[in-house]
Every structure is written in structure tokens, then in C-alpha cells.
Amino acid sequence: MTRVLLIGLFCIAAISQALAADPPQPLTIRQARQVLQGLLMLDGYQKIIKDGQIEKTAVQIYDLGGGLRVQIGQSITALRPVDEAFQHANLALIHKYSDDGNAVANAKMQDYTDELNKTLDGVSGVTIPHIKTSELKLDTNPIQGSVLSLLNPILDP
């Protein structure tokens, strides 16, 4: 009887913990473009090395686990179409609010900006897995704060 009670309590605890965890929400178009830029910067960083007396620049790959690298690659693949679709939408907006089809007319700039912001704040429909900050190994990987700020919508402590 005690065993059944313990199993029941364990199941209730596991279910309530699973329900309490918020699943990742779809990113806005603005967030998707921001995160894409941050993920693209996780390939590595430039480092100056000496070859005798000559200094050369080399790319130092970040020390990230294989699973995280695959996740980053899959996320980039998922986010690229959002960026491309936004670029097409932006061109359409420029044509809509321009007099000559090349540049937004000054008199229509506010309308263009308002519609552009509505577009950027729209839901992208893309959900990507979050990254735990511990997976980035920030003690050994000199990832810039600006890159981390771009990744903020998908970073978990």
C-alpha cells in the first residue's frame, strides 16, 4: 500500500512539474532576426597568434558541445526563412511608401515606420530550443556581451 502511495505521489509531482515548465513560445519576427544574428556569431572569435615575429589573425572555435552545435545549426536553419521573408516584406513596404519605388518618401516615413514595427512585432511562427548559459561555458569561451544580448530571448540561466 505504501509503495502504491509513493508511486502515486511521484507521478503527481512529475506531472505538475512538467505542466509548470513553460514551453518555448514562438519568437516575434524581431526576436527571430536578433537571435539569428547571435547564433551566427557563435562560430568562433578572432585571435591574434604569433608566428615568429609575425602576428597573424586566426579564428578560434568556441569550445561548445556537439549537441549544442547541432542545436545551433538547426536553429539557424529554422530562422533563416523568417529573415528572408522579412526582407521581402520590407521591400514591399518600401515600394508601398515610396514615390519612386526606391526610397520611402519623407512625408510617408512615419506610416512606413509604424507598419514596419507592426511587422517586426508579429509572431514568426518559429519556436527554437533554449540554450542554458552553462552550455556556453562562459568561463572559458570569451563570448561578447553583445552576442549574449542578441541571444537573450532563448537564454536560460
C-alpha positions in Angstrom: 0.0 0.0 0.0 2.8 2.4 0.9 4.5 1.6 -2.4 1.4 2.4 -4.4 1.0 5.7 -2.4 4.6 6.7 -3.1 4.3 5.9 -6.8 1.1 7.9 -7.0 2.8 10.9 -5.3 5.8 10.6 -7.6 3.5 10.6 -10.6 1.6 13.7 -9.4 4.9 15.5 -8.7 6.3 14.6 -12.1 3.1 15.7 -13.9 2.8 19.0 -12.0 6.5 19.8 -12.7 6.0 19.1 -16.4 2.9 21.3 -16.5 4.7 24.1 -14.6 7.6 24.3 -17.1 6.7 26.8 -19.8 7.3 25.5 -23.3 9.3 27.9 -25.5 7.0 30.4 -27.2 7.2 31.3 -30.9 9.6 34.3 -31.4 8.5 37.5 -32.8 10.0 38.4 -36.1 12.2 41.0 -34.4 13.4 38.4 -31.9 13.9 35.8 -34.6 16.2 38.1 -36.6 18.0 39.2 -33.4 18.6 35.6 -32.3 19.7 34.6 -35.8 22.4 37.2 -35.7 23.6 36.0 -32.3 23.7 32.3 -33.3 25.7 33.2 -36.4 28.3 34.8 -34.1 28.8 31.6 -32.1 31.1 30.0 -34.7 34.2 31.4 -33.1 36.2 34.6 -32.5 39.3 36.1 -34.0 42.5 35.7 -32.1 46.0 37.1 -32.8 48.7 34.5 -32.8 52.5 34.9 -33.3 54.4 33.0 -35.9 57.9 34.0 -35.0 57.8 37.8 -35.1 54.8 37.9 -37.5 51.4 38.4 -35.9 48.5 36.6 -37.7 44.8 36.6 -37.1 43.2 33.1 -36.7 39.7 32.0 -36.0 39.4 30.3 -32.6 36.4 28.0 -32.5 34.3 28.3 -29.3 34.5 25.2 -27.0 30.9 24.0 -27.3 29.5 20.5 -27.0 28.5 18.6 -30.1 24.8 18.5 -29.1 24.7 22.3 -28.7 26.4 22.8 -32.1 23.7 20.7 -33.7 21.0 22.7 -31.9 22.6 26.0 -33.1 22.7 24.7 -36.7 19.1 23.6 -36.6 18.0 26.9 -35.1 19.9 28.8 -37.8 18.2 26.7 -40.4 14.8 27.4 -38.9 15.4 31.2 -38.5 16.8 32.0 -41.9 13.5 31.8 -43.8 12.0 34.2 -41.2 14.7 36.7 -42.0 14.3 36.3 -45.8 10.5 36.7 -45.6 11.0 39.9 -43.5 13.4 41.3 -46.1 10.8 40.7 -48.9 8.1 42.3 -46.7 10.3 45.3 -46.0 11.0 45.8 -49.7 7.2 45.7 -50.3 6.7 48.3 -47.6 9.4 50.5 -49.2 7.7 50.3 -52.5 4.3 51.0 -50.9 5.5 54.1 -49.1 7.9 55.5 -51.8 7.2 57.9 -54.6 9.7 56.3 -57.0 9.9 52.7 -55.7 13.4 53.2 -54.3 13.2 55.1 -51.1 10.5 55.9 -48.6 9.2 59.4 -49.1 9.8 61.7 -46.1 6.1 62.5 -45.9 5.3 58.8 -45.5 8.2 57.9 -43.2 6.0 57.7 -40.0 3.5 55.4 -41.7 6.3 53.2 -43.0 7.9 53.0 -39.6 4.6 52.2 -37.9 3.9 49.4 -40.3 7.5 48.1 -40.2 7.2 47.9 -36.4 3.9 46.0 -36.6 5.6 43.6 -38.9 8.6 43.1 -36.7 6.3 42.6 -33.6 4.3 39.9 -35.4 4.8 36.3 -34.5 7.3 34.4 -36.6 5.7 31.0 -36.1 9.2 29.6 -35.2 10.0 28.1 -31.9 13.5 27.0 -31.2 15.1 25.3 -28.2 16.5 27.5 -25.5 20.2 27.4 -24.6 21.4 27.1 -21.0 24.1 29.6 -20.2 26.1 26.8 -18.7 26.3 25.1 -22.1 28.1 28.2 -23.5 30.9 27.6 -21.0 31.3 31.4 -20.4 34.3 30.8 -18.1 36.4 29.6 -20.9 34.7 31.0 -24.0 35.1 34.8 -24.4 31.6 35.3 -25.9 31.0 39.0 -26.1 28.2 40.6 -24.0 26.7 42.0 -27.2 26.3 38.4 -28.6 24.7 37.3 -25.3 22.3 40.2 -25.5 21.2 39.0 -29.0 20.6 35.5 -27.6 18.7 36.8 -24.6 15.2 35.6 -25.9 16.5 32.0 -25.9 19.0 32.0 -23.0 18.0 30.2 -19.8 20.0 30.6 -16.6 
